[in-house]
Amino acid sequence: MVGSGLSNQTGAAIGSLAFPVLGPVGVVAVRQYVAALVLFAVGRPRPRSFTWRQWWPVLLLAVVFGTMNLSLYTAVDRVGLGLAVTLEFLGPLAIALAASRRRADLCCALLAAAGVVVLMRPRPSTDYVGMGLGLLAAVCWASYILLNRTVGRRLPGAQGSAAAAGVSALLFLPVGVLVAVRHPPTLTAAGCAVAAGVLSSAVPYLADLFTLRRVPAPAFGLFMSVNPVLAAVVGWVVLGQRLDWTEWAGMAAVVAANAIGILTARDGRTPVPDGRTPE
C-alpha cells in the first residue's frame, strides 16, 4: 500500500516536470496510452462480444477516465500536487457518505466541508480555476466509482476497465499527435510522461490488485485517505511546492473525515468504495 501510494504521487510529480514542453494535455495523453497497454495486457477484453448494454457504461467510463486525469493534471499545474489530490479525494469521500444516515458520517461530511472552505477561502493568490478543476476531478472520480461498479457487474474480470482505457486512449490519440506536432517533445519530457504513466497507472493498479487479496477493504480504504498527505510530501520533495499551515489544516480535515468515517463504520461497511483511481 505504501509503495502504491508513493508510486502514484511520484508519477504525478514526475509527469508535471514535462508540463513546460508537453503541457498537461500531452502528459495525460501519454498516460492514457500507457494505462491502455497495461489494462489490455491484464484484462484481455474481447470488444466484439460486447452487447450495447455492456458498451454504454464502458464508453461513459472512457470519457470519465480521460476527463478525470486531464482535470487533475491541469489542477496540479495550477495549484500544486497536494491541494489538487486533496480536492480530488472529495469524490470517493462523497460517495461513501452520501448513502449514510449516521450522525458520525454527517459530522465527517461537515468536517470535510470545513476543510474545503479553508482550502478555497478568498485570497489574492487563490486560483479558483485550478480549484474548480480539482473539484471536477473529484466529480469524475465519484462517477468512475459508480460506473466501474456497473461495468464490473456486466463484464467479467477487468475486461470493462481495459476496454474503457483503450477507448480513452483512442480519444486522446489525435490530441497526442497534435501536441507532438506543435510542440515536439524532448527526450526528457517524453521520458517523464512515460514514467508518469508507468508509476501512476501500471504500478498502482497491479500493486492494489495484489494488496486487496491480503488486506481487508476497510484497511485499504483507510490507507487511501493518506494519499493527499503523500501527494503534499512528494510535491514538496520533488517539486519544491510548499503549503502554508492553513492549507495543511484544510487537508488534514479532509483526511480526518475519511479516516473517522471508516473507523466508525458498521459491520465492515467500506466508506471508500471499490473504485481504485486509475491515476
Backbone torsions as a table, in degrees:
resi	resn	phi	psi	omega
1	MET	NA	-40.8	178.0
2	VAL	-64.1	-45.0	179.6
3	GLY	-62.4	-40.3	179.1
4	SER	-63.7	-47.0	-178.5
5	GLY	-64.2	-46.1	179.8
6	LEU	-65.6	-39.2	178.5
7	SER	-62.5	-44.0	-179.2
8	ASN	-59.1	-51.6	-176.1
9	GLN	-73.8	-35.1	176.4
10	THR	-64.9	-39.1	177.0
11	GLY	-60.9	-42.5	178.3
12	ALA	-63.6	-40.4	179.7
13	ALA	-65.6	-44.5	179.4
14	ILE	-64.7	-39.6	178.2
15	GLY	-60.4	-36.7	-179.1
16	SER	-67.0	-19.3	177.0
17	LEU	-67.9	-19.8	178.3
18	ALA	-90.4	-2.4	-178.6
19	PHE	-57.5	-41.6	-178.8
20	PRO	-59.6	-26.6	-178.8
21	VAL	-98.4	-51.4	-174.1
22	LEU	-96.6	-22.9	-173.0
23	GLY	75.4	164.8	178.2
24	PRO	-57.9	-35.9	-178.3
25	VAL	-63.8	-45.4	-179.6
26	GLY	-64.2	-41.0	179.5
27	VAL	-65.5	-42.7	179.3
28	VAL	-64.7	-38.0	178.5
29	ALA	-58.6	-47.2	178.6
30	VAL	-62.7	-40.0	178.5
31	ARG	-61.3	-40.3	179.6
32	GLN	-63.6	-37.7	178.7
33	TYR	-64.7	-44.6	-179.7
34	VAL	-64.5	-43.8	179.4
35	ALA	-60.4	-41.0	-179.9
36	ALA	-62.9	-44.1	-179.6
37	LEU	-62.1	-43.5	-178.4
38	VAL	-66.4	-49.4	-176.2
39	LEU	-68.8	-32.9	176.0
40	PHE	-65.5	-40.0	179.4
41	ALA	-65.6	-36.5	-178.3
42	VAL	-82.2	-46.9	-173.0
43	GLY	-83.7	-28.3	-178.5
44	ARG	45.6	61.7	-177.9
45	PRO	-70.9	155.5	175.5
46	ARG	-122.2	79.4	-173.0
47	PRO	-58.0	-30.8	-177.5
48	ARG	-64.4	-22.9	-178.9
49	SER	-90.2	-5.8	-177.9
50	PHE	-70.1	139.9	171.0
51	THR	-90.9	169.3	179.0
52	TRP	-62.3	-35.4	178.5
53	ARG	-61.9	-28.5	177.0
54	GLN	-87.4	-31.6	-174.7
55	TRP	-72.7	-40.0	-170.7
56	TRP	-65.0	-40.3	175.3
57	PRO	-68.8	-28.9	176.6
58	VAL	-64.7	-42.6	179.8
59	LEU	-66.2	-41.6	176.7
60	LEU	-63.9	-40.0	179.3
61	LEU	-63.3	-37.2	178.6
62	ALA	-62.6	-42.9	179.4
63	VAL	-65.7	-44.0	-180.0
64	VAL	-64.5	-41.4	179.9
65	PHE	-55.0	-52.6	-178.9
66	GLY	-67.1	-42.6	-179.1
67	THR	-64.2	-39.1	-179.8
68	MET	-61.5	-49.1	-178.5
69	ASN	-67.7	-38.2	-179.3
70	LEU	-66.9	-45.2	-179.9
71	SER	-66.6	-38.8	179.3
72	LEU	-64.3	-48.1	-176.5
73	TYR	-67.5	-34.7	176.2
74	THR	-67.7	-37.8	176.2
75	ALA	-64.8	-40.2	177.0
76	VAL	-58.8	-40.3	-179.7
77	ASP	-65.2	-29.0	-173.8
78	ARG	-98.7	-38.8	-174.2
79	VAL	-119.2	-2.1	179.2
80	GLY	98.1	158.4	-174.0
81	LEU	-66.0	-46.1	-175.4
82	GLY	-62.1	-48.0	-178.7
83	LEU	-68.8	-40.2	-179.4
84	ALA	-61.5	-45.5	-179.6
85	VAL	-68.0	-36.2	178.0
86	THR	-62.2	-45.6	179.0
87	LEU	-65.7	-40.2	179.5
88	GLU	-63.3	-33.1	-176.8
89	PHE	-66.8	-16.3	177.5
90	LEU	-63.7	-22.6	-179.9
91	GLY	-60.6	-61.6	178.4
92	PRO	-64.5	-30.7	177.5
93	LEU	-64.2	-42.3	178.7
94	ALA	-63.4	-41.5	178.1
95	ILE	-61.8	-41.3	-177.6
96	ALA	-66.0	-36.9	-174.3
97	LEU	-91.3	-17.9	-171.6
98	ALA	-61.8	-40.1	-174.6
99	ALA	-88.0	-0.8	-175.1
100	SER	-91.4	149.0	175.3
101	ARG	-118.9	13.4	-177.8
102	ARG	-80.1	146.5	178.1
103	ARG	-63.2	-36.3	-179.5
104	ALA	-61.0	-40.9	-180.0
105	ASP	-71.9	-32.4	174.5
106	LEU	-63.1	-40.9	177.2
107	CYS	-64.6	-38.3	177.6
108	CYS	-63.1	-42.5	179.1
109	ALA	-62.4	-42.1	178.8
110	LEU	-66.1	-37.6	178.7
111	LEU	-65.2	-44.1	178.2
112	ALA	-63.8	-40.2	178.5
113	ALA	-63.0	-39.4	177.6
114	ALA	-63.3	-39.0	177.4
115	GLY	-62.5	-40.4	178.9
116	VAL	-65.9	-40.5	178.7
117	VAL	-60.6	-41.4	178.8
118	VAL	-64.2	-42.6	-178.1
119	LEU	-68.2	-33.4	-173.8
120	MET	-105.6	15.6	-178.1
121	ARG	-61.4	145.0	-177.4
122	PRO	-63.3	128.0	174.4
123	ARG	-147.5	158.3	178.5
124	PRO	-57.5	-31.7	-175.8
125	SER	-94.5	2.6	-176.9
126	THR	-66.2	127.7	177.5
127	ASP	-100.3	93.7	-175.8
128	TYR	-71.1	-28.8	176.4
129	VAL	-65.2	-45.7	178.1
130	GLY	-62.5	-42.3	176.9
131	MET	-61.9	-42.6	179.2
132	GLY	-62.4	-38.2	177.7
133	LEU	-66.9	-35.3	175.3
134	GLY	-63.5	-40.1	177.8
135	LEU	-69.5	-34.8	174.6
136	LEU	-62.3	-40.1	175.9
137	ALA	-61.4	-35.8	177.4
138	ALA	-64.6	-44.5	177.4
139	VAL	-60.7	-41.6	179.9
140	CYS	-66.2	-38.9	179.2
141	TRP	-65.9	-40.3	176.7
142	ALA	-62.3	-43.1	178.4
143	SER	-64.6	-38.3	178.3
144	TYR	-59.6	-41.9	179.6
145	ILE	-62.5	-47.9	-178.1
146	LEU	-65.9	-43.0	179.8
147	LEU	-68.4	-36.5	179.7
148	ASN	-63.4	-35.7	176.3
149	ARG	-62.7	-45.5	-179.8
150	THR	-63.3	-46.5	179.7
151	VAL	-62.0	-41.8	-179.3
152	GLY	-62.8	-31.4	179.0
153	ARG	-76.1	-27.3	-172.7
154	ARG	-100.3	-14.8	-180.0
155	LEU	-134.2	140.4	-177.4
156	PRO	-75.2	152.6	174.9
157	GLY	57.6	-139.2	-179.8
158	ALA	-103.5	21.1	-177.3
159	GLN	-61.7	-41.4	-177.7
160	GLY	-65.6	-46.6	179.1
161	SER	-63.1	-39.4	179.3
162	ALA	-65.1	-43.4	179.2
163	ALA	-64.7	-40.1	178.3
164	ALA	-63.3	-41.8	177.7
165	ALA	-63.3	-37.9	178.4
166	GLY	-65.7	-44.4	178.0
167	VAL	-63.0	-42.5	179.3
168	SER	-61.9	-40.5	177.8
169	ALA	-63.5	-38.9	177.3
170	LEU	-64.1	-39.3	178.4
171	LEU	-63.7	-34.1	-179.2
172	PHE	-87.2	-5.0	-177.4
173	LEU	-61.5	-50.7	177.6
174	PRO	-63.6	-32.1	177.4
175	VAL	-63.6	-45.6	179.5
176	GLY	-62.8	-40.8	178.6
177	VAL	-63.5	-44.5	-179.7
178	LEU	-62.3	-43.7	178.9
179	VAL	-63.3	-41.7	-178.9
180	ALA	-66.0	-35.0	180.0
181	VAL	-72.8	-43.9	-176.5
182	ARG	-78.2	-33.5	-179.5
183	HIS	-132.9	81.5	-179.1
184	PRO	-52.5	123.5	-175.6
185	PRO	-72.5	141.6	170.5
186	THR	-78.2	164.6	179.4
187	LEU	-61.7	-38.1	-179.7
188	THR	-66.3	-45.4	-179.5
189	ALA	-63.4	-43.8	178.9
190	ALA	-62.9	-40.1	178.6
191	GLY	-64.0	-39.8	178.4
192	CYS	-64.8	-41.1	-179.6
193	ALA	-65.7	-43.0	178.4
194	VAL	-65.7	-41.6	177.9
195	ALA	-60.6	-38.5	177.2
196	ALA	-61.7	-41.3	179.2
197	GLY	-64.3	-42.5	-179.1
198	VAL	-69.5	-48.8	-174.9
199	LEU	-72.9	-32.7	-175.5
200	SER	-99.8	-9.5	179.5
201	SER	-120.3	-60.0	-173.2
202	ALA	-67.8	-53.9	-175.6
203	VAL	-62.9	-50.4	-179.5
204	PRO	-62.1	-39.3	-178.2
205	TYR	-61.8	-49.2	-178.7
206	LEU	-68.7	-39.1	179.1
207	ALA	-63.6	-43.4	179.6
208	ASP	-65.6	-34.5	179.5
209	LEU	-60.3	-44.4	179.0
210	PHE	-74.8	-36.5	-178.0
211	THR	-62.0	-44.7	-175.5
212	LEU	-67.7	-12.4	174.6
213	ARG	-80.1	-18.1	-173.9
214	ARG	-119.2	-21.9	-174.5
215	VAL	-113.3	131.3	177.0
216	PRO	-57.8	145.2	-177.3
217	ALA	-56.3	-40.9	178.3
218	PRO	-60.7	-39.7	178.8
219	ALA	-66.0	-38.7	177.6
220	PHE	-63.2	-44.4	178.7
221	GLY	-62.9	-38.1	178.8
222	LEU	-63.1	-42.3	178.9
223	PHE	-66.9	-34.9	179.2
224	MET	-57.9	-29.5	-178.4
225	SER	-66.6	-15.5	-179.8
226	VAL	-83.3	-10.3	-176.0
227	ASN	-56.2	-40.7	176.3
228	PRO	-59.1	-36.8	178.0
229	VAL	-67.6	-43.9	176.5
230	LEU	-59.0	-40.8	179.6
231	ALA	-63.1	-41.5	179.4
232	ALA	-65.0	-41.4	-179.6
233	VAL	-66.9	-45.2	178.8
234	VAL	-64.1	-40.7	177.7
235	GLY	-60.9	-36.8	178.9
236	TRP	-70.5	-47.6	-175.7
237	VAL	-71.5	-46.7	-173.5
238	VAL	-85.3	-40.4	-172.4
239	LEU	-109.3	-7.0	-178.6
240	GLY	70.7	24.8	-179.6
241	GLN	-89.3	112.1	-178.8
242	ARG	-101.5	144.5	176.9
243	LEU	-109.3	145.1	175.3
244	ASP	-84.0	175.5	-172.5
245	TRP	-66.4	-30.8	178.6
246	THR	-68.7	-37.1	178.0
247	GLU	-68.9	-37.9	174.1
248	TRP	-63.4	-37.4	179.6
249	ALA	-66.1	-43.9	177.9
250	GLY	-62.8	-42.9	177.3
251	MET	-63.0	-42.6	179.5
252	ALA	-61.5	-35.9	179.2
253	ALA	-64.6	-42.4	179.3
254	VAL	-66.7	-43.9	179.0
255	VAL	-63.5	-44.2	-179.6
256	ALA	-64.1	-38.1	179.2
257	ALA	-59.6	-43.3	179.6
258	ASN	-68.7	-44.3	-178.3
259	ALA	-62.7	-43.2	179.6
260	ILE	-64.9	-41.0	179.2
261	GLY	-59.3	-38.5	-179.9
262	ILE	-74.7	-44.8	-176.3
263	LEU	-66.7	-25.3	-180.0
264	THR	-100.7	7.5	-176.8
265	ALA	-67.0	150.1	-179.6
266	ARG	-93.5	140.3	166.7
267	ASP	47.0	42.4	174.7
268	GLY	76.9	12.6	176.6
269	ARG	-62.1	133.9	-173.9
270	THR	-104.3	104.4	-179.2
271	PRO	-60.3	-35.7	174.4
272	VAL	-95.8	105.4	-172.7
273	PRO	-63.5	172.5	-175.3
274	ASP	-77.2	66.9	178.8
275	GLY	-133.8	76.7	179.8
276	ARG	-62.8	131.3	178.6
277	THR	-67.1	138.5	-179.6
278	PRO	-86.2	22.9	-178.9
279	GLU	-67.0	NA	NA
